[in-house]
Structures are given as structure tokens and as C-alpha cells.
Amino acid sequence: MPIDASREDVVKVVHAASEGRGADAVILAVGGNSLIRTAMDAARPGGRVLLFAQTQHGEAIIDPASGMCGREDVDGIL
């Protein structure tokens, strides 16, 4: 289900559609790093986040202690 993050609260929409579980897979198909954390928050525990667009080198800060560790897989496709 495509979601326009500029018009909707992505995490809220995903959780409502999945009865609070989160998405099995989240495909982030926009350039930049601003929605990586949102994509991770929308994924269910054990879900997968696919970065399918060019990210910006050195600007994405992902803290493993913030809940990512053991929660979801993050894959990148360049």
C-alpha cells in the first residue's frame, strides 16, 4: 500500500491497517535519509525495511539501541 509521507502519518496508517502489528516489509523509495527512522517505526518486530533509493552518505544516523537491534532487518539497494 503506497503512502505519501507528506500527506499522511505513515506509522499511524500502517499500524491502523495492520491491527497494530506494523508492516512485514517497508519499501522506502525516496532519495535522502529523512524517512529512514519512520520506515523502521512502521515495520513490525522482525519486519524488513528496504532502502530502494539513494541515501546520503554520512547523514543517516541509526542507533541500534533505539529499538532496531533484533527488531527489523534493514537492506539497501543502490
Buried (B, 14 or more C-beta within 10 A) or exposed (E): EEBEBEEEEBBEBBBEEBEEEBBEBBBBEBEEBEBBBBBBBBBBEEBBBBBEBEBEEEEBEEEEEEEBEEBBEBEEEE
